[in-house]
Amino acid sequence: MKLKKIRKSKWFRFFSNIYVLVLTVFVIWMLFFDTNSYWFTHRELNKEIEKLEEQKMHLKEAIEKDKSILKKLNSKEELEKFAREEYYLKKEDEEIYLIEYEDSLDTD
């Protein structure tokens, strides 16, 4: 008795219509399974946007760090100190000795 009532209900007739079934399958296919699917394409693009935003923040931090270094390098003494520490530059009459400690060596 219940089965007959279910078959006669308007919702069952609506969803058992062949056009509605085909349309439902088509929409599900286009949203989830197609290579250009809406769902997966947006998910991938959102991941890429997040990655690019992280890279943008990292680059902004690097720019701020470089700006602070440039401000420090305005004086001649600071410029000389930077050249000695980073590029191991020296004056003509000087000798440079690099001292490496055991714990700072990479012995792998």
C-alpha positions as CSV (number, residue, x, y, z in Angstrom):
1,M,0.0,0.0,0.0
2,K,2.8,2.4,0.8
3,L,4.5,1.8,-2.5
4,K,1.5,2.8,-4.4
5,K,1.2,6.0,-2.4
6,I,4.9,6.8,-3.0
7,R,4.5,6.2,-6.8
8,K,1.5,8.5,-6.9
9,S,3.1,11.3,-5.0
10,K,4.0,14.3,-7.1
11,W,7.7,14.3,-6.0
12,F,8.2,10.8,-7.1
13,R,6.7,11.5,-10.5
14,F,8.8,14.6,-10.8
15,F,12.1,12.9,-10.0
16,S,11.3,9.8,-12.0
17,N,10.9,11.9,-15.1
18,I,13.6,11.0,-17.6
19,Y,14.4,14.6,-18.3
20,V,14.9,15.4,-14.7
21,L,17.1,12.3,-14.3
22,V,19.2,13.2,-17.3
23,L,19.6,16.8,-16.1
24,T,20.6,15.7,-12.6
25,V,23.2,13.3,-13.9
26,F,24.5,16.0,-16.3
27,V,24.8,18.6,-13.5
28,I,26.6,16.2,-11.2
29,W,28.9,15.2,-14.0
30,M,29.7,18.8,-14.9
31,L,30.2,19.9,-11.2
32,F,32.4,17.0,-10.1
33,F,33.7,14.7,-12.8
34,D,34.4,16.8,-15.9
35,T,38.0,17.9,-16.5
36,N,36.9,21.5,-16.4
37,S,34.6,21.0,-13.5
38,Y,33.5,24.0,-11.5
39,W,34.3,22.5,-8.1
40,F,37.8,21.2,-8.7
41,T,38.9,24.1,-10.9
42,H,37.9,26.6,-8.2
43,R,39.6,24.4,-5.5
44,E,42.9,24.4,-7.4
45,L,42.7,28.1,-8.1
46,N,42.0,28.9,-4.5
47,K,45.1,26.8,-3.5
48,E,47.2,28.7,-6.0
49,I,45.9,32.0,-4.7
50,E,46.8,31.0,-1.1
51,K,50.3,30.0,-2.2
52,L,50.8,33.3,-4.1
53,E,49.6,35.3,-1.1
54,E,52.1,33.5,1.1
55,Q,54.8,34.3,-1.4
56,K,53.7,37.9,-1.6
57,M,54.0,38.2,2.2
58,H,57.4,36.6,2.2
59,L,58.6,39.0,-0.6
60,K,57.2,42.0,1.3
61,E,59.2,40.9,4.4
62,A,62.3,40.5,2.3
63,I,61.8,44.0,0.8
64,E,61.5,45.5,4.3
65,K,64.6,43.7,5.4
66,D,66.5,44.9,2.3
67,K,65.2,48.5,2.9
68,S,66.5,48.4,6.5
69,I,69.9,47.1,5.3
70,L,70.1,49.9,2.7
71,K,69.3,52.5,5.3
72,K,72.2,51.2,7.4
73,L,74.6,51.2,4.4
74,N,74.4,55.0,4.0
75,S,77.5,55.6,6.1
76,K,80.9,54.6,4.9
77,E,81.7,52.6,8.1
78,E,78.6,50.5,7.8
79,L,79.3,49.9,4.1
80,E,82.8,48.7,4.8
81,K,81.6,46.5,7.7
82,F,79.0,44.9,5.4
83,A,81.5,44.3,2.6
84,R,84.0,42.7,5.1
85,E,81.3,40.4,6.7
86,E,79.3,39.4,3.6
87,Y,81.9,39.3,0.8
88,Y,85.2,38.9,2.8
89,L,86.7,42.0,1.2
90,K,89.8,43.4,2.7
91,K,92.2,46.3,2.5
92,E,95.5,45.8,0.6
93,D,97.7,45.5,3.7
94,E,95.3,43.1,5.6
95,E,95.0,39.4,5.8
96,I,91.8,37.6,6.5
97,Y,91.6,34.4,8.6
98,L,88.3,32.4,8.6
99,I,87.8,30.5,11.8
100,E,85.3,27.7,11.7
101,Y,84.3,25.8,14.7
102,E,83.6,22.0,14.7
103,D,79.9,22.4,15.5
104,S,79.4,24.9,12.7
105,L,80.8,22.6,10.0
106,D,78.6,20.5,7.8
107,T,80.2,17.0,8.0
108,D,77.4,14.9,6.6
